[in-house]
């Protein structure tokens, strides 16, 4: 994930969201490229956005929602993951061609909204969802 791509994602997320949130854009290793927290966002949204981006960047699934659906509530599966992984919706991988180049984590709204906003921002930055 290049910085200009990450900045385009931030701009798309922060442009006109329905409420205060945090966004974390990670490279393919789950490491920070760019992040922001809006005024009024709850403090825990920062870490949640980071964990969502980290999970989507490093996992084999395209989103934290897909990972959660695949794992279900199997305690063995849940215990076998990286402890920084999260199963909350709002983490979405970003692709350039067929290569996963990073991910976006959005937190602060209901999971479905976080997920939608992350997906729209990836597309607005000229990247793909798979």
Secondary structure, DSSP 8 states (H G I E B T S, - for coil): --HHHHHHHHHHHHSS-SS--EEEEEETTS-EEEEEE-TT--THHHHHHHHHHHHHHHSSSSBHHHHHHHHTT-HHHHHTS-TT---SS-EEEEEETTEEEEEEEEESS-HHHHHHHHHHHHHHTT-B--
